Amino acid sequence: MGRVKYIILFAIIATSTGLKAQQLPHYTQYMFNDFVINPAIAGVHDFYQIRTNHRFQWVGLTDPPMTNSIAFYGPHDKLDMGYGGYIYNDVTGPTSRAGITGSYAYNIAVTGDIRLSMGLSASIMQYRIDGTQLNPADVSDPSILTLVSTSYLPDAGLGLYLYADKFYVGLSAAQLLNNSVKIFDNKNGLNRLKTHINLIGAYRFQLDEDWLIEPSLMVKGTAPKELGFDITARTEWKKMLWAAVSYRYHDAVGIMLGYSFEEMLFFGYAYDIGISSLRKYNTGSHEIMIGYRFNAIK
């Protein structure tokens, strides 16, 4: 197969999954997508719900990243615990990640209305590289253009979530097993999945019966060097309409709009305006969130 095959594929993986960057998908609407980030969210609410997220990143580039996920989670009807799971698909050009994750969380009272939820997750991921989608200007080993490589990797995560009526703070870690992605007949793996952390916090200011303001912060990445952050300010009217602006460090400014129908159906949309060097080559990123909440069971 030759060394050229590995050099090219190494470059693909480094840019698509990030040897020194974020290996997990971005979510501008992270405050409405917290379960796929932190397994401790299972059981926090007194109802089951379904959430779907669809992100179309860097529209205008050839084969830009696209992420889809759907989650289902909620509490035990009698015990202070919760369960849930989600499936996802994350595609960037010739590379793709797809997987299924199951989570369990146990919830305890701390003091007053403050509670702490502790969660664990287990997952299986399919990592795929499709050489038939490559179109290099010059390649000395044409056989690479006919090959498809698929790897299956187990993984695990954990999370903590401290919350009350007016605030929440969540800390989670993903990709704890640090598996290596193996490419074709390379037995040692070319790219190791790094453990990623997410720290999310928010405080709710209730201005009056109708208006609420919620600033939030998310710090994410691989500690200690490759960390970034998102800052978001969201306002909500009568628990029905919301709007927000966000800033992602050295990456994008986001604008969000959302609607809740009788606190049962939820719709959200986010548009990211790039501020990095890539802004010259794309028209921004779009993200759609749809949710459905079942009747309370606790």
C-alpha positions as CSV (number, residue, x, y, z in Angstrom):
1,M,0.0,0.0,0.0
2,G,3.0,2.3,0.6
3,R,3.8,5.1,3.1
4,V,1.9,7.7,1.0
5,K,-1.4,6.0,2.0
6,Y,-0.8,6.6,5.7
7,I,0.5,10.1,5.2
8,I,-2.7,11.2,3.4
9,L,-5.0,9.4,5.8
10,F,-3.1,10.8,8.8
11,A,-3.7,14.3,7.5
12,I,-7.4,13.6,6.9
13,I,-7.9,12.3,10.5
14,A,-5.9,15.1,12.0
15,T,-8.1,17.7,10.3
16,S,-11.4,16.0,10.7
17,T,-11.1,14.7,14.3
18,G,-8.4,16.9,15.5
19,L,-5.1,15.6,16.9
20,K,-4.7,18.9,18.7
21,A,-8.3,20.2,18.5
22,Q,-11.9,19.3,19.4
23,Q,-12.7,15.7,18.5
24,L,-16.4,16.0,19.5
25,P,-19.1,17.9,17.7
26,H,-19.9,21.5,18.5
27,Y,-23.4,22.5,19.7
28,T,-24.3,26.2,19.7
29,Q,-27.5,25.3,21.5
30,Y,-25.7,23.4,24.2
31,M,-28.1,24.5,26.9
32,F,-30.9,22.5,25.1
33,N,-28.6,19.6,24.3
34,D,-27.0,19.0,27.6
35,F,-27.8,15.2,27.9
36,V,-25.5,14.3,25.0
37,I,-22.8,16.3,26.7
38,N,-23.3,15.1,30.3
39,P,-24.9,11.8,31.3
40,A,-25.8,13.1,34.8
41,I,-28.7,15.0,33.1
42,A,-30.7,11.8,33.0
43,G,-33.2,11.9,35.8
44,V,-32.8,15.6,36.6
45,H,-36.2,16.5,35.2
46,D,-39.5,14.9,36.4
47,F,-40.5,13.9,32.8
48,Y,-39.2,11.9,29.9
49,Q,-38.3,13.8,26.7
50,I,-36.9,13.4,23.2
51,R,-34.4,15.9,21.8
52,T,-33.0,15.9,18.3
53,N,-30.2,18.2,17.0
54,H,-29.1,18.7,13.4
55,R,-26.0,20.8,12.7
56,F,-24.8,21.9,9.3
57,Q,-21.4,23.5,9.7
58,W,-19.5,25.8,7.4
59,V,-22.1,25.8,4.6
60,G,-20.4,26.5,1.3
61,L,-17.3,24.4,1.8
62,T,-16.9,21.1,0.0
63,D,-18.1,18.2,2.2
64,P,-18.5,20.3,5.4
65,P,-19.1,18.7,8.8
66,M,-22.7,17.6,9.5
67,T,-24.0,16.3,12.8
68,N,-27.3,14.6,13.7
69,S,-28.3,13.2,17.1
70,I,-31.5,12.0,18.8
71,A,-31.8,11.4,22.6
72,F,-34.4,9.9,24.9
73,Y,-34.1,10.2,28.6
74,G,-35.9,10.7,31.9
75,P,-36.3,9.6,35.6
76,H,-37.3,6.4,37.4
77,D,-40.9,6.9,38.5
78,K,-40.1,6.2,42.2
79,L,-36.3,6.2,42.8
80,D,-33.9,9.1,42.6
81,M,-32.3,7.9,39.4
82,G,-32.6,8.3,35.7
83,Y,-31.8,6.5,32.4
84,G,-31.4,7.5,28.8
85,G,-29.6,7.0,25.6
86,Y,-28.8,8.6,22.3
87,I,-27.6,7.9,18.8
88,Y,-25.6,10.2,16.6
89,N,-23.9,10.5,13.3
90,D,-21.0,13.0,12.6
91,V,-19.7,13.3,9.1
92,T,-16.8,15.3,7.7
93,G,-16.0,14.6,4.1
94,P,-14.5,11.1,3.8
95,T,-14.6,10.5,7.6
96,S,-17.6,9.7,9.7
97,R,-18.4,8.8,13.3
98,A,-21.6,7.1,14.3
99,G,-22.5,5.5,17.6
100,I,-25.0,4.7,20.4
101,T,-24.7,5.6,24.0
102,G,-26.5,4.6,27.1
103,S,-26.5,6.5,30.4
104,Y,-27.4,6.1,34.1
105,A,-27.6,8.8,36.7
106,Y,-28.2,8.8,40.5
107,N,-29.6,11.9,42.1
108,I,-29.2,13.1,45.8
109,A,-30.3,16.1,47.8
110,V,-27.5,18.4,49.0
111,T,-29.2,21.2,50.9
112,G,-32.4,23.2,50.5
113,D,-33.5,22.9,46.9
114,I,-30.0,22.1,45.7
115,R,-29.4,18.6,44.3
116,L,-26.5,16.7,42.8
117,S,-26.8,14.2,40.0
118,M,-24.0,11.8,39.1
119,G,-23.9,10.0,35.8
120,L,-22.1,7.3,33.9
121,S,-22.3,6.4,30.2
122,A,-21.1,3.6,28.0
123,S,-21.0,3.7,24.2
124,I,-19.9,2.0,21.0
125,M,-18.6,4.0,18.1
126,Q,-18.1,3.2,14.4
127,Y,-15.3,5.2,12.8
128,R,-15.2,5.1,9.0
129,I,-12.9,6.4,6.4
130,D,-14.0,6.2,2.7
131,G,-11.1,6.5,0.3
132,T,-13.5,6.6,-2.6
133,Q,-14.5,10.2,-1.6
134,L,-10.9,11.5,-1.9
135,N,-10.0,13.6,-4.8
136,P,-6.3,14.5,-4.4
137,A,-4.5,16.4,-7.2
138,D,-1.6,14.0,-7.0
139,V,-1.3,10.6,-5.4
140,S,1.5,8.1,-5.9
141,D,-0.6,5.2,-4.5
142,P,-4.0,5.2,-6.5
143,S,-5.2,2.1,-4.6
144,I,-6.0,4.3,-1.6
145,L,-8.9,5.8,-3.6
146,T,-10.7,2.4,-3.6
147,L,-10.4,1.5,0.0
148,V,-12.9,1.9,2.9
149,S,-11.8,1.4,6.5
150,T,-14.2,0.8,9.4
151,S,-13.3,0.5,13.1
152,Y,-15.6,-0.2,16.1
153,L,-14.5,1.3,19.4
154,P,-16.0,1.1,22.9
155,D,-15.9,4.1,25.2
156,A,-17.2,5.6,28.5
157,G,-18.0,8.9,30.1
158,L,-19.0,10.4,33.4
159,G,-20.6,13.5,34.7
160,L,-21.7,15.6,37.7
161,Y,-24.5,18.1,37.7
162,L,-25.3,20.4,40.6
163,Y,-28.5,22.3,40.2
164,A,-31.4,24.3,41.8
165,D,-34.2,26.5,40.5
166,K,-32.0,29.4,39.7
167,F,-28.7,27.9,38.6
168,Y,-26.8,24.8,37.4
169,V,-23.2,23.7,37.1
170,G,-22.2,20.6,35.1
171,L,-18.8,18.9,34.7
172,S,-18.4,15.9,32.4
173,A,-15.7,13.9,30.7
174,A,-16.0,11.9,27.5
175,Q,-13.7,9.4,25.6
176,L,-12.2,8.1,28.9
177,L,-10.8,5.0,27.3
178,N,-8.5,6.9,24.9
179,N,-8.8,4.3,22.1
180,S,-6.7,4.5,19.0
181,V,-8.4,4.6,15.6
182,K,-6.8,1.9,13.3
183,I,-6.5,2.5,9.6
184,F,-6.6,-0.4,7.2
185,D,-3.7,-2.8,7.9
186,N,-2.0,-0.4,10.4
187,K,-2.3,-2.3,13.7
188,N,-1.0,0.5,16.0
189,G,-3.5,3.2,15.1
190,L,-2.8,6.6,13.8
191,N,-4.9,8.7,16.0
192,R,-5.7,8.4,19.7
193,L,-9.1,9.7,21.0
194,K,-8.4,12.1,23.8
195,T,-10.4,12.6,26.9
196,H,-12.6,15.7,26.5
197,I,-14.0,17.7,29.4
198,N,-17.1,20.0,29.4
199,L,-17.8,22.5,32.2
200,I,-21.2,24.3,31.9
201,G,-22.8,26.8,34.2
202,A,-25.7,29.2,34.1
203,Y,-27.7,31.4,36.4
204,R,-31.4,32.4,35.9
205,F,-32.4,36.0,36.7
206,Q,-36.2,36.2,36.9
207,L,-36.9,39.9,36.0
208,D,-40.7,39.6,36.5
209,E,-43.5,37.1,35.8
210,D,-42.9,37.2,32.1
211,W,-39.2,37.8,31.5
212,L,-36.1,35.7,32.3
213,I,-32.4,36.3,31.5
214,E,-30.0,33.4,31.6
215,P,-26.2,34.0,31.0
216,S,-24.2,30.7,30.6
217,L,-20.7,29.6,30.0
218,M,-19.3,26.4,28.6
219,V,-15.6,25.5,28.8
220,K,-14.6,22.5,26.6
221,G,-11.7,20.7,25.1
222,T,-8.7,18.6,26.2
223,A,-7.0,19.8,29.3
224,P,-4.8,21.6,30.0
225,K,-3.7,23.1,26.6
226,E,-6.5,22.7,24.1
227,L,-9.4,24.5,25.9
228,G,-12.0,26.8,24.4
229,F,-15.2,28.4,25.6
230,D,-18.6,29.6,24.7
231,I,-20.4,32.5,26.3
232,T,-24.1,32.9,25.8
233,A,-26.8,35.4,27.0
234,R,-30.4,34.1,26.6
235,T,-33.7,35.9,27.3
236,E,-37.0,34.1,27.6
237,W,-40.6,35.5,27.5
238,K,-43.4,33.6,29.3
239,K,-41.6,30.3,28.9
240,M,-42.7,30.4,25.3
241,L,-40.2,32.5,23.2
242,W,-36.5,32.9,23.6
243,A,-33.6,34.6,21.9
244,A,-29.9,34.5,22.5
245,V,-26.5,35.6,21.3
246,S,-23.3,33.6,21.9
247,Y,-19.5,33.9,21.3
248,R,-17.3,30.9,20.7
249,Y,-13.6,31.7,21.3
250,H,-11.8,32.4,18.1
251,D,-14.5,30.7,16.1
252,A,-18.0,32.2,15.7
253,V,-20.7,34.5,16.9
254,G,-24.1,32.8,17.2
255,I,-27.7,34.0,17.0
256,M,-30.5,31.8,18.4
257,L,-34.2,31.9,18.3
258,G,-36.7,29.4,19.9
259,Y,-40.3,28.6,20.6
260,S,-42.1,26.4,23.1
261,F,-45.7,25.2,22.6
262,E,-47.3,24.7,26.0
263,E,-43.9,23.6,27.4
264,M,-44.5,20.3,25.5
265,L,-43.0,20.9,22.0
266,F,-39.7,22.8,21.6
267,F,-38.1,24.3,18.5
268,G,-34.8,26.1,18.3
269,Y,-32.6,27.5,15.6
270,A,-29.0,28.8,15.7
271,Y,-27.0,30.6,13.1
272,D,-23.2,30.9,13.5
273,I,-21.3,33.7,11.9
274,G,-17.6,32.7,11.5
275,I,-14.9,34.9,12.8
276,S,-11.9,32.6,12.0
277,S,-9.9,32.5,8.8
278,L,-12.5,30.0,7.4
279,R,-15.1,32.8,7.2
280,K,-13.9,33.7,3.7
281,Y,-14.9,30.2,2.4
282,N,-18.3,29.6,3.9
283,T,-21.6,31.3,4.7
284,G,-21.9,30.2,8.3
285,S,-23.3,27.2,10.2
286,H,-27.0,26.3,10.9
287,E,-28.3,24.2,13.8
288,I,-31.9,23.0,14.4
289,M,-33.2,21.6,17.7
290,I,-36.6,19.8,18.1
291,G,-37.8,18.4,21.4
292,Y,-40.9,16.8,22.8
293,R,-41.7,16.5,26.6
294,F,-44.0,13.8,27.9
295,N,-46.3,14.3,30.9
296,A,-44.7,14.4,34.3
297,I,-44.3,11.0,35.9
298,K,-42.8,12.0,39.3
